[in-house]
Amino acid sequence: MVVEAEEKKEEVERGQWDNQCDFFLSCMGYAVGLGNIWRFPYLCYQHGGVTFLIAYMTMLFLTGLPMFFLEMALGQYSGKGPIKLFTSIAPVFKGLGYGMVFISFMITIYYNMIIAWTFYYTAASFSSELPWTYCGNS
């Protein structure tokens, strides 16, 4: 009992949303990322157009949105990060929390590389001779 009381004292109070608009905009930023705008039209074209879109929408409504809601509801209810949240549900789920953090970290690296390429090629396009004009062969 004493150890649990000491652990609760050490936890820092997490911030709360100021209003519903802040929460909604945060959710939109979480759900609509670079991949939705950049990659989704290409995937639709590559995998059959409307046929792919029907299968995508079916899976979106059957699994995607319910899992999105479950993740947000668990996070809002507990007010904890993924590692502490899943550990508090069951200690065996601790790996799930670490997996979520790891996947978020990998996606962050991926998106930063895409943005870095965008900055590089934008800056390189202002030179008099473009680096990609010639492949270096005579």
N, C-alpha and C positions, 0 to 999 in steps of 0.2 A: 504494500500500500504506500509506503513512504517513497519507494523508488518511482512509482507512477506519479505521485504528487510533484516530485522534483522534476520529472520529465515534462510535465505540463507547464511548470513555471518557466522552463527554458524555451518553450516554443514561442516564437514571435507571432504577434497578432497579424493576420493577413489582411490586406486591404479589401475594401468593399467597393462596389460600383456606385458612382455618384447618382446616376439615373438610368432609366431603361434604354435610352438612346446610346449611351456608352457601351452597355452590354450588347445591344444589337449590332452596333458597328464592329465591335470586337469579334463577335460570332461571324459576321460577314467576312472579315479579314481572315479568320481562321478557315472558313469553308471555301472561299473563292481565292485561290492562289494563282501563282504564275502558270502552273501547269494547266489550269482550267482555261485560261485565255490563250495560251501559246500552243499547247499540245493537243487539246481536245478536238479542234476542227481537223487537224491532221489525222488523228486516230479514227475519226468518223469516216473520212475519205478512204483511208487505207483498209478499213475492215467492213466496207459494204454500205456506207451511207446510212440510209433510213433503217435498214435491217439492224445494223449495229446500234443505232439510236433507240430502237424499240427494246432490244435486249438490255441496253444500258439503263434506260428508264425503269424497266421492270426490276432490275437488281437494285437500282437506286432506292425505289420505294419499298422493296421487300427487306433489304438488309442495310443499305447505306444510311438512310435517314434514321431508322430506329437505333442503329449503333451510335450515330452522331448524337442523337438525343440522350441515349443512355450515358455516354461519356460526359456530356455537358451536365446532365442531372447529377451524376455521381460527384463530379468536381464541384458543382455549386452547393450541393448538400453538405459535403464533408469539409469543404474549404481547405483541402490539402492538395499537394502535388501528387503525381501518379505513383511514385514509389511508396509514400506513406499511406496513400489511399488504399492501394491493393494489398499492402501489408496488413492494414487494419481489417480488411475484409477477411483475409485468410493468409497466414504467413507463407503458404506455398505459392501465392500469387505475386510475391515480391519480384520474381523474375519478369512478370508481365509489366510491372511498373518500370523496371530497368530497360526492358525492351522498348517501351514507348519513348523513354527518354533518348535511347540510342537511335531509334528511327528518326526522331525529331532532329537530333544532332546531324545525322547523315543528310537529311533533306535540306537542312540549313546550309551545309557545305555545298551541296549540289546547286541550290539557288544562288549562293554567293559566287560560284564559278560562272554561272550563266550571266549574272550581272557584271562580273569582271570582264568577261568576253565582250559584252556589249560596250562597256567603257573603252576597252582596248581598241575595238574596231571602229568605234565612233571617233576616237582620237586619231587613229591611223588613217581614217578617210580624209583628214584635213591635210595630209602631206601631198606634195606635187606628184610623186609616183606612188601609186598604191602598192602595198606589200603583196597583194594577191593578184596583181596584174600578170606577172610572169611566174612560172613554177621553178625558175632557176636553171633550166636547161638551155643550152645554146641553139 
